[in-house]
Amino acid sequence: MNELNTLERRALRSISTPAGNMLIVAADQRNGMKAAIKDAPEGSDAITREQLAEVKADLVRHLANHAPAILLDPEVALPAIVDDGVLDRDTALVVGLDASGFETVDSLKYTRFVPGVTPRTVRDLGGSVAKMLYYTRPDKQDADSRVAQEIRDLVAACEAEGVLLIVELLTYQLEGESDEEYAAAFPDLVADGAALAVACGAKILKLQYPGSAEASDAVTAAAQGVPWAVLSAGVDHETFIEQVATAVAHGAAGAMAGRSLWKDSLSFDAGLREERLTGRALPRLHELAAAVDRRS
């Protein structure tokens, strides 16, 4: 197990429920959040940065302030949501470091940092936790690969800055790989990706649901004591609750949920946004908290 230092332990408590399980509302999406706003008069692509920032602020006001923590981006949401007093004092801030999109090199995907954003930026924006996304194909990448070195470098940089790093991993289908081949390989890709990240020093993982109780056991074993939280990957809320319940019962330490909570609760109209977030998304958050804490 990659041991947490004192600052990291404190940060982990800040993103966890009183029972000690991770629960983070994810709202660092940019284009994905625009796409969820179906009633924009000129279409979602025409939504401006300022308009999206207002949506994110309302999402914090009416939803995330009821959670232990919120994941936000430094391009649209921050620093305004902190500076304007929108973020509740009891809700921890996780800052996303990854830029939208990815580059492809030799059929493998790589993410990039938001320009100018470093672990120090997390502190400057008022956070104590960072999140970075890495695409992984552990059947094609080992400890000497580019992605492994990128994880090692960021783990060291965050530790030096006193910032807890959440390493998010997404596996993906390769060009020419059939749906059947990818589906068969998927559980092992999630588990082997976790093992690779842990070998590179990762202390907290955010992972795709590996597909079953047995696969969750394999991920927990691969993580070697490193806490892992399951991400929602845009599935519907009911499906995600079932996934979280299974994952937590088989070793997961929590959940990080975005679109499963709010994808059908966003509107261009502020009044309708508040109504949907409080009446639809907030009850889902309460259900998710119960699932994370294994309460009925």
C-alpha positions, 0 to 999 in steps of 0.5 A, a space after each residue: 500500500 502507498 501510505 498517505 502522509 498527514 496532509 493527505 490523510 486530512 484531505 481524504 477525510 475532507 472528501 469522505 462521508 462521516 462514516 469515512 467513505 469517499 463521495 464526490 460530486 463531479 462537475 469538471 466536465 466542460 463540453 459534456 456539461 454543455 451537451 446536457 443543457 438541452 434547452 439552450 435557445 441557440 443549441 448547446 454549442 452556443 453556450 458561452 463560458 460565462 453561461 456555463 459558469 453560472 450553471 456550474 455555480 448553481 450545481 454547487 449551490 443546489 447539489 454539491 454543497 450537500 456532499 462532502 466534496 465537489 470536483 471542479 475545473 480551473 477553466 470555467 468554474 474556478 476561481 469564481 465559485 470560491 471567490 464569490 462564496 458559492 462553495 460551502 465552507 464544509 464542502 471540500 474542493 477537488 481541482 481537475 488538472 486534465 484538459 478536455 480531449 486527448 491526443 493519440 500516439 501509436 493508437 494509444 490515448 494521452 491526456 494533457 494538463 490544462 495549460 498553466 495548471 500545476 499542483 501549486 494551482 490547486 492550492 492557489 484555487 483553494 483546494 487540497 485535492 487534485 484529480 488527473 485523468 489517464 487513459 490506460 491499456 495495461 496490456 500495451 503499457 508497462 512500468 516503463 511506458 509514457 503513461 506510467 512515467 506521467 503518473 509517477 511524476 505527478 504523484 511526486 509533484 503533488 506530494 511535494 506540494 502537499 496536495 492529495 492526488 486522485 488518479 482517474 483511469 479510463 480504459 478504452 477500445 483500440 482501433 480494430 478491436 471488436 466489441 466482443 474482444 474488448 468486453 471480454 478484456 474489460 475487467 482485467 484492463 480495469 484491474 491491471 490498470 489499477 495495479 499499474 497506477 499503484 506501482 507508480 505511486 498512486 494513493 487514491 484511484 478513481 476507476 470504472 466499474 469493472 462489471 461484477 462482484 468478482 471483478 470488483 474483488 480483483 480490482 481491490 486485490 490489484 489496488 493493494 490497499 489503495 482506496 478506489 472509488 467507482 465513477 459513474 461513466 454517464 450511466 443512469 442513476 439506478 444503474 449506478 446505485 447498483 454498481 456502487 452497492 456491489 463495488 463497495 461490498 467488494 472493496 471499493 471505498 466510495 463513489 465519484 458521480 457526475 452525469 448520473 446525478 445531474 445530466 437530466 437536471 440542467 437547464 438554461 433557465 435558472 429557475 428550472 435548474 434550481 427546481 430540477 437540481 433540488 427535486 431530482 438530483 439532490 435525492 439521488 445524492 442522498 441515495 448515493 450517500 446511503 449506498 456508499 455507506 452501505 445503509 439501507 
